[in-house]
Amino acid sequence: MNVFLGDNITLIWEQEGDPTFVTGQVSGIVLDRHKKVERIYIAGIDHAFWMSQGWKFVDEIEEEDE
């Protein structure tokens, strides 16, 4: 999935079956040394959403189901 600054995205995090969704405009993207998304910043939210903590893009989940 391609993510760009200014895109509106939805992230999901599932723990013990209770999903948490966050939707907003991307204000920052940090890549790891392999050029994969390490963390995402959403406008109006002060902390980052780390992919290593289990956050996923909703579009990626829908693609996996197909």
N, CA, C and O of each residue as an XYZ file, in Angstrom:
264
protein
N       0.846     -1.178      0.000
C       0.000      0.000      0.000
C       0.889      1.237      0.000
O       1.835      1.325      0.782
N       0.590      2.178     -0.863
C       1.305      3.447     -0.902
C       0.610      4.445      0.004
O      -0.610      4.600     -0.043
N       1.396      5.116      0.825
C       0.868      6.117      1.746
C       1.635      7.405      1.510
O       2.863      7.397      1.415
N       0.915      8.507      1.417
C       1.522      9.801      1.168
C       1.057     10.808      2.208
O      -0.017     10.658      2.791
N       1.864     11.831      2.438
C       1.454     12.909      3.327
C       0.149     13.500      2.822
O      -0.005     13.737      1.624
N      -0.783     13.737      3.721
C      -2.073     14.313      3.358
C      -3.144     13.296      3.043
O      -4.318     13.654      2.951
N      -2.773     12.026      2.873
C      -3.765     10.980      2.617
C      -4.652     10.778      3.842
O      -4.195     10.910      4.977
N      -5.894     10.463      3.609
C      -6.780     10.034      4.691
C      -6.703      8.513      4.761
O      -6.931      7.819      3.771
N      -6.379      8.011      5.945
C      -6.209      6.572      6.121
C      -6.980      6.107      7.353
O      -7.381      6.908      8.198
N      -7.175      4.801      7.433
C      -7.734      4.181      8.631
C      -6.784      3.089      9.067
O      -6.384      2.239      8.272
N      -6.423      3.121     10.349
C      -5.576      2.098     10.958
C      -6.430      1.255     11.892
O      -7.424      1.728     12.443
N      -6.032      0.004     12.061
C      -6.728     -0.886     12.987
C      -5.703     -1.565     13.877
O      -4.597     -1.892     13.446
N      -6.095     -1.770     15.128
C      -5.284     -2.505     16.093
C      -6.220     -3.410     16.856
O      -7.180     -2.951     17.475
N      -5.938     -4.698     16.809
C      -6.807     -5.667     17.476
C      -6.064     -6.311     18.627
O      -4.988     -6.884     18.456
N      -6.663     -6.205     19.807
C      -6.107     -6.866     20.977
C      -7.234     -7.602     21.668
O      -8.241     -7.004     22.046
N      -7.063     -8.877     21.828
C      -8.051     -9.726     22.481
C      -9.432     -9.588     21.838
O     -10.450     -9.608     22.530
N      -9.460     -9.450     20.520
C     -10.719     -9.422     19.789
C     -11.439     -8.092     19.740
O     -12.427     -7.961     19.018
N     -10.975     -7.097     20.485
C     -11.607     -5.781     20.464
C     -10.809     -4.842     19.573
O      -9.753     -4.360     19.983
N     -11.290     -4.568     18.358
C     -10.519     -3.712     17.452
C     -10.628     -2.226     17.826
O     -11.659     -1.757     18.306
N      -9.544     -1.522     17.590
C      -9.512     -0.071     17.730
C      -9.203      0.502     16.356
O      -8.235      0.100     15.710
N     -10.032      1.444     15.911
C      -9.835      2.088     14.616
C      -9.432      3.539     14.825
O      -9.941      4.213     15.720
N      -8.513      4.011     13.991
C      -8.122      5.418     13.981
C      -8.155      5.877     12.531
O      -7.521      5.272     11.667
N      -8.890      6.940     12.271
C      -8.984      7.490     10.923
C      -8.536      8.938     10.961
O      -8.917      9.690     11.858
N      -7.726      9.327      9.985
C      -7.278     10.706      9.935
C      -6.344     10.955      8.777
O      -6.102     10.087      7.937
N      -5.827     12.170      8.758
C      -4.945     12.611      7.675
C      -3.489     12.399      8.087
O      -3.084     12.791      9.181
N      -2.711     11.779      7.209
C      -1.312     11.491      7.489
C      -0.529     12.806      7.556
O      -0.535     13.603      6.618
N       0.147     13.009      8.703
C       0.975     14.204      8.851
C       2.462     13.857      8.918
O       3.313     14.746      8.881
N       2.773     12.560      9.017
C       4.164     12.137      9.032
C       4.301     10.658      8.782
O       3.449      9.862      9.176
N       5.387     10.298      8.120
C       5.682      8.896      7.814
C       7.164      8.679      8.099
O       8.005      9.469      7.670
N       7.479      7.617      8.815
C       8.873      7.263      9.074
C       9.090      5.852      8.552
O       8.337      4.933      8.876
N      10.134      5.691      7.735
C      10.480      4.390      7.179
C      11.612      3.765      7.983
O      12.433      4.473      8.567
N      11.652      2.425      8.010
C      12.763      1.742      8.657
C      13.910      1.593      7.659
O      13.831      2.101      6.540
N      14.959      0.908      8.058
C      16.133      0.778      7.175
C      15.851     -0.059      5.929
O      16.628     -0.030      4.975
N      14.736     -0.809      5.932
C      14.348     -1.610      4.775
C      13.344     -0.870      3.888
O      12.780     -1.441      2.954
N      13.134      0.408      4.200
C      12.222      1.286      3.464
C      10.766      0.831      3.550
O       9.982      1.042      2.626
N      10.422      0.210      4.665
C       9.034     -0.153      4.981
C       8.521      0.845      6.011
O       9.310      1.433      6.751
N       7.209      1.038      6.065
C       6.640      1.986      7.021
C       6.899      1.476      8.438
O       6.495      0.372      8.802
N       7.582      2.305      9.227
C       7.859      1.967     10.620
C       6.784      2.545     11.532
O       6.285      1.871     12.433
N       6.432      3.826     11.276
C       5.387      4.477     12.062
C       4.731      5.579     11.256
O       5.308      6.116     10.310
N       3.509      5.901     11.655
C       2.668      6.896     10.977
C       2.216      7.925     12.003
O       1.907      7.585     13.145
N       2.183      9.168     11.592
C       1.626     10.234     12.421
C       0.332     10.719     11.774
O       0.264     10.900     10.559
N      -0.690     10.928     12.601
C      -1.999     11.400     12.152
C      -2.193     12.824     12.682
O      -1.903     13.104     13.846
N      -2.678     13.708     11.830
C      -2.901     15.104     12.219
C      -3.802     15.174     13.449
O      -4.842     14.517     13.510
N      -3.389     15.981     14.429
C      -4.178     16.172     15.635
C      -3.927     15.160     16.740
O      -4.486     15.282     17.830
N      -3.085     14.153     16.470
C      -2.739     13.152     17.481
C      -1.237     13.256     17.732
O      -0.439     13.182     16.798
N      -0.860     13.425     18.983
C       0.532     13.725     19.322
C       1.494     12.546     19.240
O       2.699     12.756     19.102
N       1.008     11.332     19.320
C       1.926     10.194     19.297
C       1.860      9.456     17.963
O       0.927      9.632     17.178
N       2.874      8.628     17.728
C       2.955      7.857     16.488
C       2.250      6.522     16.641
O       2.077      6.018     17.751
N       1.847      5.959     15.520
C       1.265      4.621     15.462
C       2.323      3.708     14.847
O       2.632      3.806     13.659
N       2.874      2.819     15.676
C       3.970      1.940     15.274
C       3.416      0.651     14.674
O       2.577     -0.016     15.280
N       3.887      0.311     13.492
C       3.470     -0.927     12.833
C       3.957     -2.145     13.639
O       3.294     -3.182     13.650
N       5.102     -2.023     14.306
C       5.637     -3.137     15.089
C       4.776     -3.449     16.317
O       4.900     -4.527     16.897
N       3.914     -2.524     16.714
C       3.015     -2.756     17.845
C       1.691     -3.381     17.402
O       0.814     -3.640     18.225
N       1.553     -3.620     16.098
C       0.364     -4.311     15.616
C      -0.614     -3.450     14.830
O      -1.646     -3.948     14.382
N      -0.312     -2.173     14.655
C      -1.196     -1.330     13.842
C      -1.087     -1.752     12.387
O       0.006     -2.025     11.892
N      -2.223     -1.804     11.705
C      -2.265     -2.175     10.281
C      -3.171     -1.203      9.544
O      -4.071     -0.602     10.132
N      -2.924     -1.059      8.261
C      -3.792     -0.258      7.409
C      -5.023     -1.087      7.071
O      -4.895     -2.271      6.756
N      -6.191     -0.506      7.127
C      -7.424     -1.240      6.843
C      -7.406     -1.762      5.412
O      -7.891     -2.867      5.172
N      -6.869     -1.015      4.455
C      -6.803     -1.482      3.069
C      -6.002     -2.769      2.951
O      -6.352     -3.630      2.145
N      -4.933     -2.926      3.735
C      -4.124     -4.135      3.681
C      -4.912     -5.340      4.178
O      -4.768     -6.435      3.636
N      -5.736     -5.156      5.193
C      -6.537     -6.260      5.739
C      -7.550     -6.714      4.703
O      -7.762     -7.914      4.529
N      -8.180     -5.764      4.010
C      -9.174     -6.114      2.990
C      -8.524     -6.864      1.847
O      -9.134     -7.780      1.296
N      -7.284     -6.500      1.465
C      -6.573     -7.195      0.396
C      -6.232     -8.623      0.805
O      -6.294     -9.529     -0.026
N      -5.869     -8.841      2.081
C      -5.541    -10.182      2.567
C      -6.756    -11.094      2.521
O      -6.618    -12.288      2.257
N      -7.945    -10.555      2.774
C      -9.177    -11.345      2.792
C      -9.566    -11.817      1.401
O     -10.242    -12.838      1.271
N      -9.162    -11.110      0.367
C      -9.564    -11.464     -1.004
C      -8.798    -12.593     -1.517
O      -9.010    -13.018     -2.652
